[in-house]
Amino acid sequence: HYPNAPWFTELCDEYGFYVIAEADVECHGAVAIYTGSGEKTYGDIAMRDISDDIILDREQRNVIRDKNHASIFMWSLGNEAGWGRSFENAGRWVKSYDNTRLVHYEGSTHVTGGYKADLSMLDVYSRMYDSTEEFKRYLSDEKNTKPYMLCEFVHAMGNGPGDIEDYFEIIYSDDRFAGGFVWEWCDHAIAIGKMSDGRHKYAYGGDSGEYPHDGNFCVDGLVFPDRTVSSGLLEYKNVIRPVRASLVNGETGEVRLENKLDFTNLSDYLYLTYEVV
């Protein structure tokens, strides 16, 4: 979400990553203040007159700063900040300023107070952590023409991420499913020395007696705080492998290979050997 460092997109240009560039708009603070009120949580700020210019300014700063980066194919209006007039106005500006890229915002699915939302400036239907049943429901309705995208999924916390293969079976089954983004890349924790057995020790929310804090909720990445690989990352790597093989005929040993790469012919990328035992 909303990467601040301009060098990030420069590196993505160089190494060939796709990027959704997101404006720095998030309203979790409002949720902490108005806990228990569905009307005054994420959407409260987006519905206030005072927010119009503030949100528009952040959208403009995001687009104008990064508009010349080839890695960016989509703009995101923000993250978990509800929906209202402020986002509609900002979204229209983004579309008018740069009609060459798609526009995304997951918060549009959380309209409150009977507000009649205008989502015409959004090009994708974005959700977080939907079930596979919800995917099937959306994709089975022919009226749903916008690509389905998960801006967060398979939360990599605790013994997660889980059910990755189940997700990708559906993602690969329908061209309208644009894929998703694992939350998140790395554990956020503070190194506080080593334990008696030599292993590194890390602290997280509350370990220093501070309040408020989010406990271990920031320790939810595919890599550990020192960036070593977790088993979750190995599982994810396996599921998104660039080539998938399926058995066509066991008697003849015929195997079907499916190329999941966008631009590379498999003959230019690898060679295959196998042995029938």
N, C-alpha and C positions, 0 to 999 in steps of 0.2 A: 504493500500500500504506500502511496504517495512518497516515492523515493526523493529525498532532498538533494543528494549529491549529483551535480550535473555530469560527473565523470561516469556515472552508472550507465547512462544511455550511450555515451561514447564507447564504452567497452562492449555494450550489446551490439552496436553497429559493427564493431570490429570482429566479434566472435559469432555473429549470426543468430542472436536471440530475438524472438518476437517479444515486443513490449506493449503493454497497455499502460500508458502514462496517466497517473491519477492525481487529481488536484488534492491539496491538503485541506480536506473538509471532513471532519469526524466529530460526532457529538456524544461520545460516551459520558462526558461530564454531565450533560443534561439528564442522562439516565440515572446517574448517582444522586442527583438532586431530587428528581421527581419519581423515585422508585414507586412502583405500584400503579402509576397512572399511564394508561395506554395512550392517552391524548397528549400528554406532556413529556414524552421521552424523546426519542430520536427526531420526531417530526416537529417538535415545538419550535426549534430555531428556524427551520425552513419555512415556517408559516408566518414569521414575524417581519413586519416592514423593515425593521432596522437591519435585517440580515441580507436584504436584497443586494446592496452594493458590496457588502463584505464577501459574500459567496461569489458574486460575479468577478470581483477582483482576483480571488484565488484561482478561479477557472481561467481567467485571462493570463495570469502569470504562468500557469502551467503550460498552456498551449503556445504562447508566444515564445517562451524560453526554449521549448523542445521541438518546435515545429519542423526543423530541418534535419531531424534524425530519422534515417531510413528504417531503423529497427522498430519504430513506433507505428503500429497499424490501427490503434484504437485509443480514444481518450476516455477516461473515467471521470465522472463528476465528483467522486468522493467515496467515502466508505461509512456505512452505518450512521447516516445522518438524517434519516427519514425522507419525506418528500413534501414538496409544497411549491408555492409560486416562485420562490427564490431559485430553486433548481430548474424549474421550467424556463424561466427567463435566461438563466445561465446556459442551459442546454441549447436554447435557440441561438444564443450568441456563438457558441462553439461550432454549431452546424453552419452558421452563416460565414464564419471566419475561415473554416477549413472543412469543405465538403468532400475532401478526398479520403477522410478517415471515418471509421465507425465511432459511435458514441455508446458508452456503457454506464449503467448505474444500478446497482442491486437494490438500493434503498427505495426505488420506485414501486417495489412490491409491498411496501409497508405504508400504505395510505391510511390515514386515520381521520376521524371526525366527519365522515361522509363527504369528504372533499372530492370533487370530480376532477380527476387528474388528466392532464394532457401528456401522453407519453410518446408523441409523434416524433420527437427528436432522438429517441433511443432506438438503436438498431438491433439490440439483442435482449433476450429475456434472461435475466441473471438472478441466480439464487445462491444460498449458502446451505450446505449440509442437507440437501434434500435426499429423501430415500429413493431407492431404485424404483419403488412403486410410483412415486411422484414423477420420475422421469417418464415412465411408461404412460402415465395418464396424460402428460403434456404432449408427448410425441404421437399419441393415438388420435389426437384431435387435429384434423386437417386445417382447422381455422387458425391454429397456432403456427404462423409462418416465420416468426422471428427465430433465429438460432438460439438454442438453449445453452447457457453457459454457467458454470459454477465458479464464482470468484473466490470461493473457499470450499474445500472439501477434504475428506479423509484426514481429519485433524490428527496431527502427529504427536499427540500427548500421551503420556503413560505408555501403554503397550500398543498404541496406534502407530501408524495408520493401519486401518483394517478394511477388509472387503474391497481392496483395490481392483482385483480382477473382475469382481461382479460389476463394479462401476464401468470398467473399460469394455466389457462385453456389450453394454448398452451404448456407450459412446461410439464404438465402432459400428454399431448396427444401423445408425441413422445419420445421414449427412447433416441434419439440422442440429445435431449435438456437437457443439464447438469445443467441448473439453472443459478442463478446469484447472485450478491452481491449488496445490497442496498448501495448507496452513500448518506449519510454516517451515522456513528453511533451517533455522538454527535455534538451539536453546539459548536463552538469555539468562546468564547467571554470572556471579562474581567469584573469581578464584580467590580462595582464602587459605592457601597453603596445601599441605599434603597430610594424608592420614598416616598412621603408623606403618601401614603396609606399602607406602610409597605412592599410592594412588592420589590423584588430585582431588581436592575437596572444593565444592562450590556452594555458595549461599544464594538464596532468592528472597522473595518478599516476606518480611517479618523476622528474618534472621538477625536483623540489627535492632530489633525493638521498635521499628518505625510503624506509623499508622497514618493514613490507610495504606493498604498494599493489596496485591493480587495473589499473594501466596506463590505457589509454584505454577501459576497459570502461564507464565512466560517461558517455562521450561517445556517446550512443545515442538521441538524441531526435528528435522531429518538428520541433522548432525548435532553432536554434543557441543558444549560451550567452547571446547578447544578445537572444534571443527573436525573431529574424527568422525568416521562414518558409523551410523547406527544401523541396526538390522532393518529398521523401517525404510531407510534409504535403499538398502540392497533389495528389499521386496519391491519398492516402487521402480527401481531400475529394471528389475526383471519384467515387470508388467508392461512397461513402456519400451521394451526391447524393439530395436528397429526392424527385426525380421521375425515373423511368426511362421511356425511350421505345423502342418497338420497331415496326418496319415490318410492317404487316399486309398491305397490298396496294400494291405498287409502281406498278401501272398507274393506280390511282385516287388514290394518295397518302394512303391511310388509315394513320394512325399510332395505336398504342395507347399510352396514358399510364398508368403505374402509380404510385400515391401511396404513398410509403414513410413518410409522417408519421403519427403516432399519433392526433393530435387535430384536425388542421387539414384542412378541405376545400380542395382545390386551387383551386376557384373563388374562395375567399376569400384566396388566397395569391399567385396569379400569373395572367398571361394569356399566351397563346401565339400567336406569328405564325410562319409558315414560307413558304418559296418553293420551288416545284418548278422545277428547272432541267434 
